[in-house]
């Protein structure tokens, strides 16, 4: 039996080696800075693209947008010069990442570090997409570094590059272990990781330690991705998401052991290859046809991540747990009725007066605002960093299509789909009772990948790549469908349906925020241990918030299904979830107004259309890159987002004018984004799934001082 599958096991050595190498970098970064860098795979991906471009024509492409990025360095680069360039570029990228992104966030909450690293991932992915030929458009000849001839190993033929990759990662593991155990630099790194203040008192510079380790880690990531390219290819999104199995390996090593992380990474690669090899054999006909074979492969790191997190997690943080000092302020909604009337009225006028293109952008904006609102509930109010909200929307979207096509009428089908998404959210929330912060972000990212690969990619559930269509929503003989001919397309009546759902959802969230439930959520966010001491059931509060947020995300998925001619899995890729969190953080992740502004900033939403003058211009092209940069800047300088900046600006203006004597809760409303946008048709589904849209709903006033 072992001999029968030994070929598959050995074939997984290459993938396992790159997973192990990335895990080494994650462990190294965490030991030096305490940060888990979600952009680590994207950093290695960019270095690999730059290497192959330079090796092909001698051009160095810098990770920048808007300005010329191409520098011609050599006419005929050699393998040595190309590798030297890759090492230097990796070191500079690692240094810049530490100094410009993670060093300023050293004392910031976990949320700020998570969103900054996600912003960096988005930015690097878009830099590669914009500056390098990718996919079918690739014209660069990618010359492999390692020999690819087959060799006999343990009685099985395997390419030499796979075995050499294992040698590379084993040597790197031995070198790092020796560096940390036997050298002065390793001792200093361990001291700085234990206590930065104590290290500074004895003359150790935490900045120097963090900088050097970040450079070493990025060099390892860049070289590993370069070496793996002939085996697994190179893709901006897929390669970036190698960070997930690498996180699983690093977590199994306790984020501290290089040797265990390497063994776990190699094991994950071989196990994934074995599962894929087993599932494609004729003897596995018992596996249902609707189960994606690659999805079973992706389930391996997901399961390991969840096991490691739950095993290492605690129901409550211990006494050594540092309470976050600076969380995004959560304003208490004020003047809800007034803002509802104003925003609903403005949006209604826009729906009736806009042409088809702007109605389309408006519907994109409003549908996406629902998704942003779900993030506000779970991340802004409760502090649980969830990256699975778009996956919940996908579950609801395809569920409503299936049950509606089976004969269930609207709106019963929509209700059933929303309940299914809520149930899935509660199931995902169960580990949340034992993990928090960065660990929960890892867990929900893993669950999002699992849902995408196992459920949303299933032909039986979603129709696969071709997708599926929902019947037109009809209630009491009234057709609420979105499509029509010509200028009547993206019908206003569907826009009013979306507006109604968004308004009710915002009102519900505003009410929850002002009552005892909201206060419990904020108490859990601020200090779980103190909340438990005050008699709050922390686990129940978290699960309840997950239920509410997944319900809202499910509503967004249902509207997405009805707003597009064909719903496909491309609308719910993990990259869309990262963009959703990015734009919500930009708008103000702890306020309803932040969700509305996030919607306005969505790809194909109202702001994008206005910036392009009603055409598909460069603003839409650069939306992901700009979102990534904006996320990093906001995480460092303005954690309250746009709404917080507006609120603080209004308070400063009041003080300057000498009218600041009134109570803080009575001051100007922050960031209530106008409920305008347009949406419809196929464009609505794709854009709202990848970005965010804001529509009409209540705003909120000043922060609740906790």
N, C-alpha and C positions, 0 to 999 in steps of 0.2 A: 504493500500500500504506500509506504513512504517512497519507494523507488518510483512508483507510478506518478507521484506528484512532485518529485524532487526538482524537475525542470521548472515548475511554477515557483517553487520556493526559492531557487537560486535566481530566477528572473526578477524576483522582488528585492534582490540585494541592492540594485541600483537605486530604486525608489527609497528603500530603507536607509541607504547611506545618506541621501540628501535630507531626509527627515531627521536623521541623527545629527547631521551637521547643523541644521537649523536649530535643533533642540540644544546643541552645545552653545550656540550663540545666545539663545534665550536664557539659558542658565547663567551664562557669563554676564549678560546684561543685568539680570535680576540680582545676582550676587553683588554686583558693583553699584547699582543704582536703585534697586528695589522696584524697578519698572518692568512690566510685561509689555513688550513692544509688539502690538498687533501688525505693525507695518514691516516686520522683519523679513517676511517672505517677499514683499514688494520691493524692499531695498535690494535684496539679492537678485530679483527679477530685473530691475533697472540696470544693475551692473552687468548682468549677462547680455542684455540687449546692447548696451554700450560697447561691450567687449567684441561681440560679433560684428557690429558696425565698423568698429575701428580695425578689426582684423581683415575685413573685406576691402575697405578703401582708405583707411588711414584717417577717417573723420571721427573726432570726439564730439558727441552730442551731450550737452549739459542738461541737467534736469530743470529747465526753465521754460516759461511760456511768455508770450507777448513780445519777447526780444529775440534776436538771432541766437540760436543755440548751437549751431554747427561750427566747429573749428577744425580746419584741416591741418594735421600735424605731420604725417608721414606719407610719402608716395607709395612705398612698398613695405608695410609693417610685417614683421616676422612674428612667429609664435612667442618668442621671448618678449619682444617689445609690447605685444598685445597683452600678455599676462602681466607684465610690469605695469602697464597703464591701468589694468583692471584692479590690481592691488592698491595702487596709489589712489584711484578713484574711490574704491571702497573705503579706504582709510579716511579720505576727506569727507565722504558722505557720512560715515559714522561719527566723525568729529562734529560736523555741522548739525547732525541730528541731535547729538547730545547737547551741544552748546546752545542751539537756537530753540529746541523744542523741550527736551526733558529736564535740563538743568533749571530753567525758570519755573518748572512745575514740581520741583523737588519737595516743596511743602504743601502742595495743592492736594485736594481730595482725589480719591481714586478715579472718580468720574472724569475729572479734567485730564488725567493721564490717558485714560481710555479713549476719550473723544479726540485728543490730540494725535494719538497714534493712528486712530481710524482716519483722521483727516490727512495724515501723512500717507497712509495707504491709498486713499482716493487720489491724492495729488500725483503720486508716482505712477499709478495706473494710467491716469490721463496724460501725463507727460509722455509715457511710452506710446500710448495710442495716437497722440498728436504728432510726435517727433520721429517715430520709427515706423517702418513698414511692418505690419503685423498680419497674421492670418494668411488668407489667400493672396493678399497684396504684397507679401514678403518677397523682396527681390535680392536681399542680402544672402550671399552664400555662407552658410554656417559651417565652418570647418571645425570638427571636433578636436579636442585636445588629446584624449586618450585613445589608444588603439582599440578597434572594434572587432578584431578577428576572433573567431570562436576558439575556445580552449576547453579541454576536458578537465572537469573538476568533480571529484567524488562520483565518477562514472557518468557524468551528465555534461553535455555541451552548454557552455555559457560564454557570453562575450567577455573579452578581457577587461573592457572598461568598467563593468560591474564589480569585478574583483578588485581592480585598482581603486575604485571609489571607496570600497570597504577599507582598504589599506590606508587611504587618505584620512578617513574619519577616525580610524583607530589611532593613527599617529597623532592626529589633532587632540584626541582625548587624552592620550598619554602625556602629551606636551602640556596641556592645560592643567591636568592633575598635578604634574610635577611643579609647574609654575606656582600653583596655589599652595602646595604643601611644603615646598622646600626653598622658596625664594623670599627675599625681603618684600618684593612687590606683592606677592601673594598674601603674605602676612598682613601687609598694610591694607590690601583690599578687603580681607576678612574683618579687620578691625574697623574700617570705615563702614562696612555693611552692618556691623553690630551697633555702632553708635557714631554717627558723623560728628557730633559735638565732642565726644571723647577723643576721636581721632584727631580733630583739629587742635585739641589741647596738648597733644603730644607731638605736634608738628607735622601731621599727615594731612595732605590736601585732598579732600574728597573730590574736588573738581578734577584734579589731575588723574586720580584713580578712575573716576567715571569716564573721563575722556579717553584714556588709553584702552580701557576695556571695551568701550563702545567701538573704537576703531578696530580692535582685534576681532570682535564679534562680527562686524560687517564684512571684513575681509573673508572670514570663514564662510559667511552666507553667500557672498559674491562668487567665490571660487567654486563652492558646491553647486550652485545653480548653473554655472558655466559648464561644469563637468557632466551634469545630468542631462543637458539639452539633447544630445543624440538619442537618449533613451526615452525621455518623457516629453520632449518638445518644449516649447517656450511660448507662454501665453500670459498676457497681462493679468487676467483674473484668476485663471486656474493655478498658475505658478504662485501668485500672491497668497492663495488659500492653502498652500502647503504649510502655512503657519499653524493650521489647525491640528494635523497629526503631529507636528513638531511640539505644539503645546501639550498634547497628550503625553508624548515621551518625556518632556521636561517635567510635567506634573508627577509622572510616575517616579521620577528621580527626585521628587521633593523640591524642585527648583534649586537644588544645591549640589547634587551628585552628577559629575560628568560621565562617569562610567555607567551608572544605571540609565541615564538619559540616552546614551549611545546604544546600549543593549536594547532598550525599549524601542528606539527609533528603527533599528534594524529589524526587530521582531514585528513591528507594525507593518513595515514594507513587505516583508515576506508573507505575513498573514493575509494582507490585502491581495497580494498576487495569488496566493493559494486559493482564496475564496473565489476570485474571478476565474481562475483556471478550472475550479471545480464546478462552478455554476454554468459554464458554457459547454460542459460535456453532455452527451446524450443521456447519460444515466441520471441526470438531474431533472428529468421531465416532470418530476413531482412538484417542482417549484412552479407556482402559478405564473402564467405568461405575463400578467400585469405587473409583476415585481421586477423593477429595473435591476439588471445584473450589476451595473456599476454602482447602483445605490447600496446594494449589499456590501460592496467593497468599502464605500464611504462610511458605513455604519461602524466599522472597527474603531477608528479613532474617537467617534462620538461616544461609544460605550465606554471606552477606556477613560475618556475625559470625565464622564459623569461618575464612574466608579472612583476615580482618584479624588475628585472634588468632594463627593459625599463622604468618602472614607476619611479624608483629611479635614473636612469641615466640622464646625461646631454649631450647636443650636443657638448659642449666643457667643459673641466675642469675649475673650478672656480679659483679665484686668490689664494685660499689657497692650491691648488693642488701643491704638491712638484714634481718638475721635476727630473726625474731619473738622477743621477750624473754619473753613470758608466754603459753605454750600451755596448754590444759587438761591437767591431769595425767592420766596413763593408768595406773591401778592394775594391778599384777600380780595375776591371779586367785589367791586363796588359799582353802584348805579347800573345793575344788570339789566333792568327793564329798559332804561333809556338807551343803553348801548345796543340792546337787542333790536329795539325799534329802528334806530338809526342804521345799523348795519344790514338788517333784513330789508329795510326799505331801499337802501342804496343798491343792494344786490338784485332786488326785484326789478328796479328800474333798469339796471344793466342787462338783465336777462331779456327784457322786452325791447331794449333799444339797441343792443349790440348786434353786429352782423355775425354770420356763422362762425368765422375764425375766432372772434373774441368770445362768443358763447362757448366755443370749445375750450378755450383757455380758462374760462370761468369755472366750467365743470371740473376740469383737471384740478384747478385750485381748491375747490370745495371738497372733492373726493380725497385729495391728498391731505387736506387739513384734518380730516377724521383720523387718518393714520398718525399724523403728528400729535393729535389730541391723546391718542392711546399711549404715546411715548411720554407725554407730559404727566399722565396719571401714574405710570409705573416707575419712571425714572425721575421725573421732577418732584413728585409728591412723596414717593416712598423710598427713593434712592436706589432702586433695583435696576441695574444697567441691563436692559433687555435688548438683544439684537434679533429677536424672533418675531417682532410685531408684523413684519411684512409676510412672513411665513403663515401666521394666523390668518391674515387677509387672503392669502392664496388658498388656504384650506376652505374658507367660507366661499370664495369666489367659485371654485370648481364644484363645491357641494351644491350651491344654489343652481348651477347649470344642470347637474345630474338629476337632482330631485325635481326641478321644473320640467325637464325633458321627459321625466317619468310620469308627468301628469299632475304634480302638486301645484296648485294655483298660487299666484302672487296675491298677497304678501306672505302666505304661509310658508312658501319655499324659502323666502328671505329669512323668516324667523327661525326655521329649522337650521339653515346654514349658519346663522349667527350663534345659535346655541351650540352647534358642533365646534365652531371656533373657540367659544368660551370654554367648552369641556377640554379641548386640546390645551388651551392656555393654563387651565388648572392643573392638568397633568404635568406640564412643563414646570409649573410653579412649585411642585412638591420638593425638588431639591433646594429651592430657595430658602427653605427653613434652616438649611445648614451651611449655605455659602452666601457670600455678599461681595459687593464691590467688583474688583477685577476678576475674581473667581466666577461670579455669576455672569459677567460679560462673556467669559470663555464658555461657560455651560450653555448659555442661550445661543451663542454663535454656533456651537456644535449642534444644538437642536435645530437651528435654522437650516444648517447644511443637511442634516438628516431628513427633515421634512421636504426640503427641495429635491433631494436625490431619491428618496424612497417613496414619497407620496405625490408631490407635485409633478414629478417626471414620469409617473406611472401612466401608461397608455390607457389602462382601464379607468383611471380616475380623471385624468386631464386631457387625454387624447394625444399625449406626447408632444412632439414638436409642432404638429399640425394644429393643436389646440381644439377648443370647442366653443360653441355659441349658445347663448341663453335665449329662450323665447322672449318675445316682447312682454314687458310687465303690463298687465291689464287688470284694472280694479273697477268693479261695478260698470263694466262696459267702457270705461275711459282708458284709452291707450296712453301709457306713460313712456312709451319707447322713445329712444333718443334720435334715431335716424329718420331722415326724410330726404326728398329730392332737392337738389340745388341749394338755393339760399335759405330754404327752410330746414336744412340739416342742423343737427344738434338742437333739437326742439326745446323751446323754453320750458315746456311742461315737465320734461325730465329734469331740467335745472331746478325747478321749484321743488321737485321730489327730493333732490340732493340737498337743497337748501333747508328743507324741513327737517331732514334727518340730522344734518349738521347742527342746526339751531337747537333741537331737542337734546342732542348729545352735549353741546356746550353748556346748556342750562343745567343738565344733570350733573356734569362735572363741577360747575360753579356751586351748586347746592351741596355736593359732597365735600368740596373744599371748605365750605363755611360751617359745616356741622361737625359733630363729634367724630365722625369717620375720618374726615380730613385732618382733624387735629391729631388723631391717633397715627395716621400715616406720617405726618410731619414729625411726630415724636419718635417713631421708628427710624425715620431717615436721619434724625439728628443724633440719636444715641440709643441703640437697641437695648443695651443693658439697663439704662435708666428707664426706658419705656417699660421693660418687663418688671422692674422694681415698682413702677407706678400701677401695676395691675393690668397692663396691656398685653394681650396675647399676640406676640410678635409674629409667630408663624401664621396665625389666622389673618392678621392684617395684611401680610404679604400675599397670601393666597387670594384674599378678597380683592386686593388691588390688581393682581394678575387677571382675575376673572373680569373685572370691569374693563381693564385695558384691552384684553383679548376680545371682549364683546364689541368694543368700539372699533378695533381693527377688523373684526369680522364684518361689521356694517360697511366699512370702507371696501372690503373685498367684494361684498355683494353688489354695491353700487358700481364697482369697477367691472364686474361681470356684465351688468346690464348696460354699461356705457361703451362697450367695445363690440365690434362685429364678431371678432374671434379672440377669445382669451387664451393666452399661451403661457407656458412656464417662464418665458423670458420676462414677463412682468413682475416676477417674484424672486428673481435671483438675489443672492446674498448681497451683491454690490448695491442693490436698491435699498436694502435694509440699512446699510452703512450711510448711504446718502440721506435716508430718512432721519436717522439720528443726527447727522451733521446739520441738516437744515433746521431741525427742531432746536438744537443747541444754539444755532445762530439766532433764531428768533427769540429764544428765551424758554429754556426747557422746563421751567417751573411755573409757567403762567399760561393761561388760555390764550391771551394775546400773542404769546410766542408761537403757539400752534398756528394761529391765523397768519402771522407773518411768514412762518416757515412755508405755508401753502402758497403764498404769493411768490416766493422765491423758487418754486418747483420748476423742474424742467418742463417746458411746454405750458407752464402756468402763465398767469397774467403778467407778472413782472418780466419774464423772459420775452413774451410777445411784444410788450411795450418797448423793451430795450432793443429789440430787433426791428422796430418800426413796422411790426406786423408781418415780418418775413423771417425766414430761417437764416439768421446771421450768426456772427461770431459769438454773441453772448450765449446762445444755446450750445455752440460748439465747446465752449470753455466752462460750462456750468459745473461739471464735476470737479475740475481742477480748482476753480474759484471757490467752490464749496469746501474743498479740502483745505485750502489756504485759510479761508475764513474761519474754519473750525479751529485750526491751530492758534490763530491770532486771538479768537474769542476765548479759548480755553486758558490762554496765558493772561490776557489783559482785561477781558470783560466776561467773566463766567456767568453773568446774568443775561447775556445776549442783548439783542437790539432793544427789547422791551426794558431791560434793566438800564441800558444806557440812556434811553429816552426818559425813564423815571428819574434817574439821577440828574440828568440835565435839567428837567423841570424843577426839581428841588433846588438845584443850584441857582436857577434863574429866579425862583421865588425869594431865596435868601438875598440875592443881589438887589432885588427890588424892594426888600424890606417887608415882604408879605408872608414870611415863613412862620408866623406865630401860630397858625392854625395847626391842629393835630395832624401828624403825618398821614393817617389813614384818609384824610379828606383832600389830599392834594391831587394833582392832575392824573388822569388815567393813562397808564403806560401802554404804548404799543398796540392799540386796538387797530389791527389792520383792516382796511376797508374790504368788505366782502364782495370783491369783484374778481372775475376771471372768466374763463370760458372753457368748455370742454365738450367732448362728444366722441363718437365713432371710435375707430381703431386707435387713433392717436391718444385718446383719453386713457385707454387701458395701458398702453406702453409707457406713456409719460408719467401717469400717476403711480404706476408700479415702481418706476425708477426714481422718481423725485417726490415732491410734496406739493400740495396745493392748499390754499387757505380760502375759506369762504366766510359767510356771515356768521356771527355768533356774538356772545357777550364778551365784553372786555373785562378788565379788572383794574383795581386801583393800586394803592400802595402796598409795599411788602408787609406781610404779617411778621411782627417782631417777636421772635421766639426766645 
